[in-house]
């Protein structure tokens, strides 16, 4: 339920947008006329193709379940897959699917952790195959594939380079050796054959779906070349599979209008085809689920093989956080017809890890334990305050998407990130914490190094996708990138012990700091380095070498100016418009606090204000403290501030321990950067804090027992 409203909002918003787009140029009644105009033969072909798609998905689930040593009968697999698809349509896609699948599969003796592994295996292969086919289709249709750089995004090549670099560096510095030791025994010829078999099954699953799209579009636009329809259908199928909506609704329709429109299909016809496929898919899966009811009782289950050596819970408890520590750096904009969609690649993993963390606590029948007492109570109090503020805002100025989705539901996303970091520490103790932090350091250093390389290439007059001043990497904002860097700086100071790697990471991070040009980031970095020196986690010699390299980076940035080219110096002095906006937000926020000092003006109140002369742009408060005071009042501010201060002083007393030192440095960085900028909703902070606070005591022995929910 945490992300249900978010997914629903995405679906509804996109559906409204695409309907409005069609209404501008066409009579919306034409969509219904298109649907009614399809012949019975075409409708029968579409229905048969969608049913074949559903049955092929059932077969794929059965094959993968057998491979992971939890064999299942075909009829029960029908029940699992059908219920999972319907659950994904009712709730948000991934969680709804997992809950429904887990409930049905448990009756057949398959533990919940195994269901997660099967689903992840299935989705991973499907995502790769679908993405490659969609990429080929997009290249065929558009001749080029890109993400909107004008909106602050990066092009596809840069994103792929960043993902490869971050994954490789995170693995080498963090979990590489352990992963090789764990995975190497599985990489046999038989394993490769099984993967190829699943890839083949995935193609079998996707072929009928593509046939359904092509049949519907061809019937509605018979003059469009068949090859164009196949290519466009591949793009639409991939877009609909991305878990950012309810069962693909909205995204499917929007992508259909864009992709099919690019090859000449009328918008109303494209929308009609997408709606037919969406409804037909749900009907087909419902039919599969209904057909599975007779004979799918527990008495017909196929017993799981004994002796299964894979601990699926342990694999998830390690794998999900390590993947999130890498992907959290990638906040990208994906272009749509009406604008851009902001997506963090780690969000689905964090939500899944958060669910597993909560289920483990339920299984053990006790609340999670933390390094500091009353953390659970503080989280509950903050959640209540946000809920009350949401209601106050709804009472005063009505419900707003910003308040409901970004602030209130976004709070639960942050908690999921904290639970993600805690999950690996609960399982692996100190080793888990160290591996997790080194993975994050490696990934961040790789992204920073890539950004520096792009700057150097820009100096050498190469045409590369880089913001010449105030680089922002994949965070879409130079202040947010600086915050990621300062979090990584704290982790380097505490956990990276090898001298050469330590110096190298410091050099890269500080150089990237310079090119990011975030004044609040520089201030936070100075505080973190100073506290690191005071706690003796950082040596003066190391800092001296790193500082020298920072000076060299500054000289490097000056070179283009010397040769009369465009300067790559970061913008140190803010523009007049930026200063005016910041002052307006602070003064306006304090004014709201004066008028509503106790409970605040309500969640989302300041978002309703407008920047003078901006043409109606919404105004955000550039300070976490001022935002809390303005919208949550002094009560809400204290609910957040008091636990934060208590954690800081509690961990300061034991700052000789690595976990405590990290907590102190992260809070120092957060305090320094959140004064002139709002950093409360930065995922990296909660990810690292959750991991550090989960290490309960010096021995860290608070391992969560595996659970199966069978």
C-alpha positions in Angstrom: 0.0 0.0 0.0 3.0 2.4 0.5 3.3 3.2 -3.2 -0.2 2.4 -4.3 -1.2 6.1 -4.5 2.0 7.0 -6.3 1.5 4.4 -9.0 -2.2 5.3 -9.2 -1.3 9.0 -9.6 1.2 8.2 -12.4 -1.4 6.1 -14.2 -4.2 8.6 -13.8 -2.0 11.6 -14.7 -0.6 9.9 -17.9 -4.0 8.7 -18.9 -5.5 12.2 -18.5 -2.5 13.7 -20.5 -2.9 11.3 -23.4 -6.7 11.6 -23.5 -6.2 15.4 -23.5 -3.7 15.1 -26.3 -6.1 13.1 -28.4 -8.9 15.5 -27.5 -7.0 18.5 -28.8 -6.7 17.0 -32.3 -9.5 14.5 -32.5 -13.0 13.7 -31.2 -12.5 11.3 -28.3 -15.6 9.5 -29.5 -13.3 8.3 -32.3 -11.5 6.1 -29.9 -14.6 4.1 -29.1 -15.5 4.0 -32.7 -12.1 2.5 -33.5 -12.7 -0.2 -30.9 -16.2 -1.0 -32.1 -15.0 -1.0 -35.7 -12.6 -4.0 -35.1 -13.9 -7.1 -36.8 -14.7 -10.3 -34.7 -11.8 -12.1 -36.5 -9.3 -9.4 -35.4 -10.7 -9.4 -31.8 -10.4 -13.2 -31.7 -6.8 -13.1 -33.0 -5.9 -10.5 -30.3 -7.6 -12.6 -27.6 -5.9 -15.8 -28.7 -2.5 -14.0 -28.7 -3.0 -12.5 -25.3 -4.1 -15.9 -23.9 -1.0 -17.5 -25.5 1.1 -14.8 -23.8 -0.4 -15.6 -20.4 0.2 -19.4 -20.8 3.7 -18.9 -22.0 4.4 -16.8 -18.9 3.0 -19.6 -16.8 5.4 -22.1 -18.4 8.3 -19.7 -17.8 7.5 -19.4 -14.1 7.2 -23.2 -13.9 10.6 -23.7 -15.5 12.4 -21.1 -13.4 10.8 -22.6 -10.2 12.1 -26.0 -11.1 15.6 -24.5 -11.7 15.7 -23.0 -8.3 14.7 -26.3 -6.8 11.1 -25.5 -6.0 9.1 -27.5 -8.7 5.5 -26.6 -9.1 2.6 -28.1 -11.1 1.4 -26.2 -14.2 -2.1 -25.6 -12.8 -0.7 -24.1 -9.6 1.8 -22.1 -11.7 -1.3 -20.7 -13.5 -2.8 -19.7 -10.2 0.5 -18.0 -9.1 1.1 -16.1 -12.3 -2.6 -15.1 -12.8 -3.0 -13.9 -9.2 0.3 -12.1 -9.4 -0.7 -10.2 -12.6 -4.1 -9.2 -11.1 -2.4 -8.2 -7.8 0.0 -6.0 -9.7 -3.0 -4.3 -11.3 -4.7 -3.7 -8.0 -1.6 -2.6 -6.1 1.6 -1.1 -7.4 3.1 -3.5 -9.9 6.0 -5.2 -8.1 4.7 -5.4 -4.5 1.2 -6.4 -5.6 2.6 -9.1 -7.8 4.9 -10.4 -5.1 2.2 -10.4 -2.4 -0.3 -12.3 -4.6 2.3 -14.7 -5.9 3.7 -15.4 -2.4 0.3 -16.1 -1.0 -0.6 -18.7 -3.7 2.9 -20.2 -4.0 3.1 -20.7 -0.2 0.3 -23.2 -0.5 2.5 -25.2 -2.8 5.4 -25.2 -0.4 7.4 -22.4 -2.1 8.8 -19.9 0.5 8.4 -16.2 -0.1 12.1 -15.6 -0.5 12.1 -18.2 -3.4 9.1 -16.4 -5.0 11.1 -13.1 -4.9 14.1 -14.9 -6.5 12.0 -16.5 -9.2 10.3 -13.1 -10.0 13.6 -11.3 -10.0 15.1 -13.9 -12.3 12.1 -13.7 -14.6 12.0 -9.9 -14.6 15.8 -9.5 -15.1 15.9 -11.7 -18.2 12.7 -10.2 -19.5 14.0 -6.7 -19.0 17.2 -7.4 -20.9 15.4 -9.1 -23.8 12.7 -6.5 -24.0 15.1 -3.6 -23.7 17.3 -4.9 -26.6 14.3 -5.5 -28.8 12.9 -2.1 -27.9 16.3 -0.4 -28.6 16.3 -2.0 -32.0 12.8 -0.9 -32.6 13.5 2.7 -31.5 16.6 2.9 -33.7 14.5 1.7 -36.6 11.8 4.2 -36.0 13.6 7.3 -34.7 17.2 6.7 -36.0 18.5 7.7 -32.5 17.9 7.0 -28.9 18.4 9.7 -26.2 17.2 11.0 -22.9 16.4 14.6 -22.6 19.6 16.5 -21.8 17.9 19.9 -21.8 15.8 18.8 -18.8 19.0 17.9 -16.9 19.3 14.3 -18.0 22.1 12.5 -19.6 22.2 10.7 -22.9 21.9 6.9 -23.1 25.5 6.2 -23.8 26.6 8.2 -20.7 24.1 6.4 -18.5 25.3 3.0 -19.7 28.9 4.0 -19.2 28.0 5.2 -15.7 26.2 2.0 -14.8 29.0 -0.1 -16.0 31.7 1.9 -14.2 29.7 2.2 -11.0 28.9 -1.6 -11.0 32.5 -2.6 -11.7 34.1 -0.2 -9.2 31.5 -1.1 -6.5 32.2 -4.8 -7.1 36.0 -4.5 -7.1 36.0 -2.4 -3.9 33.2 -4.0 -2.1 31.7 -7.4 -2.8 33.7 -8.7 -5.8 35.7 -11.5 -4.1 32.8 -12.7 -2.1 30.5 -12.7 -5.2 33.0 -14.7 -7.2 33.3 -17.3 -4.4 29.6 -17.5 -4.1 28.6 -17.5 -7.8 31.6 -19.3 -9.4 30.3 -22.8 -8.4 27.0 -22.0 -10.2 28.5 -20.9 -13.5 28.6 -24.3 -15.1 27.7 -25.3 -18.7 24.3 -26.4 -17.4 23.7 -23.0 -15.9 24.4 -21.3 -19.2 22.0 -23.7 -21.0 19.3 -23.0 -18.4 19.8 -19.2 -18.9 19.5 -19.6 -22.7 16.4 -21.7 -22.1 14.8 -18.9 -20.1 15.8 -16.4 -22.7 14.1 -18.5 -25.3 11.0 -18.8 -23.2 11.0 -15.0 -22.7 10.9 -14.6 -26.5 8.0 -17.0 -26.6 6.2 -14.9 -24.0 6.8 -11.7 -25.9 6.0 -12.9 -29.4 2.2 -13.3 -28.8 2.1 -9.9 -27.1 3.8 -8.3 -30.1 1.3 -10.1 -32.4 -1.6 -8.6 -30.4 -0.2 -5.1 -30.7 0.6 -5.4 -34.4 -2.9 -7.0 -35.2 -4.7 -4.2 -33.4 -2.7 -1.4 -34.9 -2.7 -2.9 -38.4 -6.5 -3.2 -38.3 -6.8 0.4 -37.2 -4.2 1.7 -39.6 -4.0 -0.7 -42.6 -1.8 1.6 -44.6 1.1 1.6 -42.1 4.0 -0.8 -43.1 4.1 -4.0 -41.1 7.8 -3.6 -40.2 7.1 -0.2 -38.7 4.3 -1.6 -36.6 6.6 -4.4 -35.3 9.3 -1.9 -34.3 6.8 0.5 -32.6 5.2 -2.3 -30.8 8.5 -3.3 -29.3 9.0 0.2 -27.9 5.4 0.2 -26.4 5.9 -3.3 -24.8 9.1 -2.2 -23.1 7.6 1.0 -21.8 4.5 -0.8 -20.4 6.8 -3.2 -18.5 8.6 -0.5 -16.6 7.2 -0.6 -13.0 6.2 3.0 -12.6 2.4 2.6 -12.9 -0.5 0.3 -12.2 -0.1 -2.7 -14.6 1.4 -0.4 -17.2 -1.7 1.8 -17.5 -0.9 5.3 -18.6 2.6 4.5 -19.7 1.3 2.0 -22.3 -1.1 4.5 -23.7 1.4 7.4 -23.7 4.1 5.4 -25.4 1.7 4.0 -27.9 0.6 7.5 -29.0 4.3 8.5 -29.3 5.8 5.4 -30.9 2.8 4.6 -33.2 2.4 8.2 -34.0 6.0 8.4 -35.2 5.1 5.9 -37.9 1.9 7.6 -39.0 -0.7 5.9 -36.9 -3.4 8.4 -35.8 -3.4 9.2 -32.1 -6.9 8.0 -31.5 -6.1 4.7 -33.2 -2.9 4.2 -31.2 -4.8 4.9 -28.0 -7.6 2.5 -29.0 -5.0 -0.2 -29.6 -3.3 0.3 -26.3 -6.6 0.2 -24.4 -7.6 -3.0 -26.1 -4.3 -4.6 -25.2 -4.4 -3.4 -21.6 -8.0 -4.7 -21.0 -7.3 -7.9 -22.9 -4.2 -8.7 -20.9 -6.1 -8.4 -17.6 -8.9 -10.5 -19.0 -6.5 -13.2 -20.2 -4.7 -13.4 -16.8 -8.0 -13.5 -15.0 -9.1 -16.4 -17.2 -5.8 -18.2 -16.5 -6.3 -17.6 -12.8 -9.9 -18.9 -13.0 -8.9 -22.0 -15.0 -6.4 -22.8 -12.3 -9.0 -23.0 -9.5 -10.1 -26.6 -10.0 -7.4 -29.0 -8.9 -5.0 -26.4 -7.6 -5.5 -27.3 -3.9 -2.6 -28.1 -1.7 -3.1 -31.8 -2.2 -1.9 -31.6 -5.8 1.2 -29.7 -5.1 4.6 -30.9 -6.4 6.9 -31.3 -3.4 10.0 -29.1 -3.3 13.3 -30.9 -3.8 15.1 -31.5 -0.6 18.7 -30.5 -0.2 18.4 -27.1 -1.8 21.6 -25.4 -0.9 20.8 -21.8 -1.8 19.7 -19.6 1.1 17.4 -17.2 -0.8 16.8 -14.9 2.1 20.5 -14.4 2.6 21.0 -13.8 -1.2 18.3 -11.1 -1.1 19.6 -9.6 2.1 23.0 -9.1 0.5 22.1 -8.6 -3.1 19.4 -6.0 -2.9 21.3 -3.5 -0.6 24.5 -3.8 -2.7 22.6 -3.2 -5.9 20.8 -0.2 -4.3 24.1 1.2 -3.1 25.1 1.3 -6.8 21.9 2.4 -8.5 20.9 5.1 -5.9 23.3 7.4 -7.7 21.2 7.3 -10.9 18.3 9.7 -10.9 17.3 10.1 -14.5 14.7 11.9 -16.5 12.8 9.8 -19.1 11.1 11.9 -21.8 7.3 11.6 -22.3 5.0 13.4 -24.7 4.1 16.0 -22.0 7.3 16.4 -20.2 9.7 14.2 -18.3 9.4 11.4 -15.7 11.8 11.5 -12.8 13.0 8.0 -11.9 15.6 6.6 -9.5 16.9 3.3 -10.6 17.2 2.0 -7.0 13.6 2.7 -5.9 12.2 -0.7 -6.9 15.0 -2.5 -5.1 14.7 -0.4 -2.0 10.9 -1.0 -1.8 11.4 -4.7 -2.1 14.2 -4.7 0.5 12.0 -2.6 2.8 9.1 -5.1 2.5 11.5 -8.0 3.3 12.9 -6.1 6.3 9.4 -5.5 7.6 8.3 -9.1 7.0 11.4 -10.3 8.9 10.4 -8.2 11.9 6.9 -9.6 11.7 8.2 -13.1 11.5 10.3 -12.6 14.6 7.5 -10.7 16.4 9.7 -7.9 17.6 10.6 -4.4 16.4 14.0 -3.8 14.8 16.8 -3.0 17.1 19.2 0.0 16.5 22.4 1.4 18.0 20.3 4.2 19.6 17.2 3.7 21.7 13.8 4.8 20.6 14.5 5.1 16.9 11.3 3.2 16.1 9.3 5.6 18.3 11.0 8.6 16.5 10.1 7.2 13.1 6.5 6.6 14.2 6.2 10.2 15.6 7.6 11.7 12.4 5.1 9.7 10.3 2.2 10.8 12.5 3.3 14.5 12.2 3.6 14.2 8.4 0.1 12.6 8.3 -1.4 15.3 10.4 0.3 18.0 8.4 -1.1 16.4 5.2 -4.6 16.6 6.6 -4.1 20.2 7.7 -2.9 21.1 4.2 -5.9 19.3 2.7 -8.2 21.2 5.0 -6.7 24.6 4.2 -6.0 24.5 0.5 -7.1 21.0 -0.7 -5.2 17.9 -1.7 -2.1 18.3 -3.9 -0.1 15.8 -5.7 3.1 17.3 -4.3 2.0 16.9 -0.7 0.5 13.4 -1.1 3.1 11.8 -3.4 6.4 13.7 -3.1 6.2 14.5 0.6 4.0 12.0 2.4 4.4 8.8 0.3 8.0 9.9 -0.4 8.6 9.6 3.4 7.9 5.9 3.2 10.3 5.6 0.3 13.0 7.1 2.5 12.2 4.6 5.2 12.5 1.8 2.7 16.0 3.0 1.9 16.9 3.0 5.5 15.5 -0.5 5.8 17.5 -1.5 2.8 20.8 -0.5 4.4 19.7 -2.1 7.7 18.8 -5.4 5.9 22.4 -6.2 4.9 23.8 -5.3 8.3 21.1 -7.4 10.1 22.3 -10.4 8.0 26.1 -9.7 7.8 26.9 -7.6 10.8 30.2 -5.7 10.6 31.2 -7.4 7.4 27.9 -6.5 5.8 28.3 -2.9 6.9 31.8 -2.6 5.6 31.0 -4.4 2.3 28.0 -2.1 1.8 29.9 1.1 2.4 32.8 0.1 0.2 30.4 -0.7 -2.6 28.8 2.7 -2.3 32.3 4.4 -2.2 33.4 2.5 -5.3 30.3 3.3 -7.2 30.4 7.0 -6.3 34.1 7.3 -7.0 33.5 5.7 -10.5 30.6 8.1 -11.3 32.8 11.1 -10.1 35.7 9.9 -12.2 33.5 9.5 -15.2 32.3 13.1 -14.8 35.9 14.3 -14.5 36.8 12.4 -17.7 33.9 14.1 -19.5 35.2 17.5 -18.3 38.7 16.7 -19.6 37.2 15.6 -22.9 35.3 18.8 -23.1 38.5 20.8 -22.5 40.0 18.9 -25.4 37.1 20.0 -27.6 35.3 16.6 -27.8 31.6 16.8 -28.1 30.5 15.1 -24.9 27.3 15.2 -22.8 28.6 17.2 -19.8 27.3 20.3 -18.1 30.3 22.6 -18.5 29.8 24.4 -15.2 28.5 22.8 -12.0 28.6 19.2 -13.1 25.8 17.1 -11.7 26.5 13.5 -12.9 23.3 11.4 -12.7 21.7 13.2 -9.8 20.1 15.9 -12.0 21.2 18.7 -9.6 24.7 19.8 -8.7 23.8 20.2 -5.0 22.4 16.7 -4.9 25.5 15.4 -6.6 27.6 17.2 -4.0 25.6 15.6 -1.3 26.2 12.1 -2.8 29.9 13.0 -2.8 30.0 14.2 0.8 28.2 11.0 1.9 30.9 9.0 0.0 33.6 11.1 1.6 32.3 10.1 5.1 32.4 6.5 4.1 35.9 6.7 2.7 37.2 8.4 5.9 35.8 5.6 8.1 35.8 2.4 6.1 38.4 2.5 3.2 41.7 1.5 4.8 44.0 0.6 1.9 46.3 3.7 1.7 46.5 3.9 -2.1 42.9 3.3 -2.7 42.0 5.8 0.1 44.1 8.5 -1.4 42.8 7.8 -4.8 39.2 8.0 -3.7 39.8 11.2 -1.8 41.4 12.8 -4.8 38.6 11.8 -7.1 35.8 12.9 -4.7 37.4 16.3 -3.9 38.1 17.0 -7.6 34.5 16.2 -8.4 33.5 18.5 -5.5 35.3 21.3 -7.3 33.6 20.8 -10.6 30.2 20.4 -8.9 30.5 23.9 -7.7 28.1 23.5 -4.8 28.9 26.1 -2.1 26.9 24.2 0.5 28.7 21.0 -0.6 32.1 22.6 -0.1 31.1 23.8 3.4 29.8 20.3 4.3 33.0 18.7 2.9 35.2 21.0 5.0 33.2 20.1 8.2 33.4 16.4 7.4 37.1 16.6 6.8 37.6 18.6 10.0 35.6 16.1 12.1 37.4 13.2 10.4 40.8 14.7 11.5 39.5 15.3 15.0 38.3 11.7 15.4 41.6 10.5 13.9 39.9 8.7 11.1 41.7 10.9 8.7 45.5 11.8 8.7 46.9 15.2 7.8 49.2 13.7 5.2 46.3 12.1 3.3 44.4 15.4 3.4 47.4 17.3 2.2 47.9 15.1 -0.9 44.2 15.2 -1.7 44.1 19.0 -1.3 47.1 19.3 -3.7 45.1 17.4 -6.3 42.1 19.6 -5.7 44.3 22.6 -6.6 45.4 20.8 -9.8 41.7 20.3 -10.7 41.1 24.0 -10.3 44.0 24.8 -12.6 42.6 22.3 -15.1 39.4 24.2 -15.0 41.2 27.4 -15.8 42.9 26.1 -18.9 40.1 26.8 -21.4 39.9 30.4 -20.2 43.7 30.8 -20.8 43.2 29.7 -24.4 40.1 32.0 -24.8 37.6 29.1 -24.8 34.6 28.6 -22.7 35.5 28.5 -19.0 34.9 25.3 -17.1 35.1 27.1 -13.8 32.1 26.3 -11.6 29.7 29.1 -11.0 30.8 30.3 -7.5 28.8 33.5 -7.3 25.1 32.8 -7.6 23.1 34.7 -10.2 20.7 37.5 -9.1 17.7 35.4 -10.0 19.0 32.4 -7.9 19.7 34.6 -5.0 16.3 36.3 -5.2 14.6 32.9 -5.4 16.4 31.6 -2.4 15.7 34.7 -0.3 12.1 34.6 -1.4 11.7 31.0 -0.3 13.4 31.6 3.1 11.5 34.8 3.9 8.2 33.3 2.7 8.8 30.1 4.7 9.5 32.1 7.9 6.4 34.2 7.2 4.3 30.9 7.0 5.8 29.9 10.3 4.9 33.2 12.0 1.3 32.8 10.9 1.1 29.1 11.7 3.7 28.5 14.5 2.4 25.4 16.3 1.3 22.9 13.6 2.5 24.7 10.5 0.6 25.7 7.3 0.2 22.1 6.2 2.1 19.7 3.9 2.6 21.2 0.5 1.6 24.8 1.5 4.7 26.5 0.2 4.5 24.6 -3.1 1.3 26.5 -3.8 3.2 29.8 -3.7 4.6 31.2 -7.0 8.0 32.8 -7.7 7.3 36.4 -8.7 7.8 36.9 -12.4 8.4 33.2 -13.0 5.2 32.7 -15.0 3.6 30.4 -12.5 6.5 28.2 -11.5 6.0 26.5 -8.1 8.3 27.7 -5.3 10.3 25.3 -3.1 11.9 26.2 0.2 15.7 26.1 0.0 16.2 25.0 3.6 15.2 21.9 5.5 14.8 23.7 8.8 12.7 26.5 7.3 10.5 23.9 5.4 9.8 22.0 8.6 8.9 25.2 10.5 6.8 26.5 7.7 4.7 23.4 6.9 4.9 21.3 10.1 5.3 24.1 12.6 7.5 24.1 15.7 6.0 20.7 16.8 7.0 19.0 13.6 10.4 20.7 13.6 11.1 19.3 17.1 9.9 15.9 16.2 12.6 15.7 13.5 15.3 17.8 15.2 15.3 16.3 18.7 15.9 12.6 17.6 18.5 13.8 15.1 20.4 15.7 17.9 20.0 12.8 20.3 21.5 10.3 17.8 24.4 12.7 17.1 25.4 13.2 20.7 24.8 9.5 21.6 27.1 8.4 18.7 29.6 11.1 19.4 30.4 9.4 22.7 31.3 6.2 20.9 32.7 7.7 17.7 35.8 5.5 17.9 33.6 2.7 16.5 33.3 2.8 12.7 29.5 2.7 12.6 29.2 5.6 15.2 31.8 7.6 13.3 29.9 7.3 10.1 26.7 8.3 11.8 28.4 11.4 13.2 29.9 12.4 9.8 26.7 11.8 7.9 24.7 14.0 10.4 27.4 16.7 10.2 27.2 16.7 6.4 23.4 16.7 6.4 23.3 19.6 8.9 25.7 21.7 6.9 24.0 21.2 3.5 20.4 21.2 4.7 20.7 24.7 6.1 20.9 26.5 2.7 19.2 23.6 0.8 16.5 21.0 1.5 18.3 17.6 1.8 15.8 15.7 4.0 14.5 13.6 1.0 18.0 12.6 -0.3 18.0 8.8 -0.5 21.7 8.4 0.1 21.5 9.8 3.5 18.8 7.4 4.7 20.5 4.5 3.0 23.8 5.0 4.8 22.2 6.0 8.1 19.9 2.9 8.1 23.0 0.7 7.6 25.1 2.3 10.3 22.3 2.5 12.9 21.5 -1.2 12.4 24.8 -2.4 13.8 23.6 -3.0 17.3 26.7 -2.7 19.4 30.3 -3.5 18.8 29.8 -7.2 17.9 26.9 -6.3 15.6 25.3 -9.7 16.3 21.6 -9.0 15.6 21.1 -11.3 12.6 17.6 -11.7 11.4 16.6 -15.3 11.1 15.6 -16.5 7.6 11.9 -16.6 7.0 9.7 -18.2 4.4 6.1 -17.2 5.2 5.0 -20.6 4.0 
